[in-house]
């Protein structure tokens, strides 16, 4: 489908998709790290620092991660349409769905931190910080090798 004008359209969607994935991944990797420090700070009960974490987490999630995930899905489904059904692409879509569930989970954690109701330890957030990395590795291998 990469011919003439379609090639330019495809390339535009592909570029936006890659940029959006990078922005989304940055947030998925950074937000749990902020939660590590925020959960440690709640134990110390430093209200000023806690409020700073709330602002940072909220801006990261709402202003960077949410628009990025929306663009990932819009451009990704458009690219899926251009490429047609391919097994590797369908498997990739499944892992992007898992990553989206992780994104939603982080949003729930964000809401808990906003009302000082976090129930998870900093160790928990250190461990789950590896989840998007593992999923990203699988996705990259799927895209590069197209099994």
Buried (B, 14 or more C-beta within 10 A) or exposed (E): EEEEEEEEBBEEBBEBBEBBBEBBBBBBBBBBEBBBBBBBBBEEEEEEBBEEBBEBBBEBBEEBBBEBBEBBBBBBBBBBEBEEEEEBBEBBBEBBEBBBEBBEEBBEBBEBBEEEEBEBEBEBBBEBBEBBEEBBEBBEEBEEEEE
